[in-house]
Amino acid sequence: MKTIKATFANGDSLVTSISGSNDDIRAYYIGKSFNFGTGEGDDSMQTCISVEFINRNKLDRENHPKF
C-alpha cells in the first residue's frame, strides 16, 4: 500500500492509501472526475490534477509528534 495525496481542480485534496505502481496510481486519479457531493443529489464532480506520494513515516510523525 502506498499513501498518496490527490489534489483536485477546486483546491480540495484527500489523503488515502492505494495499491499499485506509481504509474498505475497516477493513471487512476489524474484527469479523472470524482464526486465530492453529499450523496443526496448534491453532486460536485471534481477533476484530479495531481498525485503526491507521501512517506507514511513522515505523515505519522506530523500527525502524532510522539513517534
FENJOZI-V485621 format. One record per run of one state. SS is the DSSP state (alpha for helix, beta for strand, coil for the rest). FROM is the first residue (numbers start at 1). TO is the last residue. If there is no record, write none. Layout:
ss->SS from->FROM to->TO
ss->SS from->FROM to->TO
This chain:
ss->coil from->1 to->1
ss->beta from->2 to->8
ss->coil from->9 to->12
ss->beta from->13 to->18
ss->coil from->19 to->21
ss->alpha from->22 to->29
ss->beta from->30 to->30
ss->coil from->31 to->32
ss->beta from->33 to->35
ss->coil from->36 to->44
ss->beta from->45 to->54
ss->coil from->55 to->55
ss->alpha from->56 to->63
ss->coil from->64 to->67
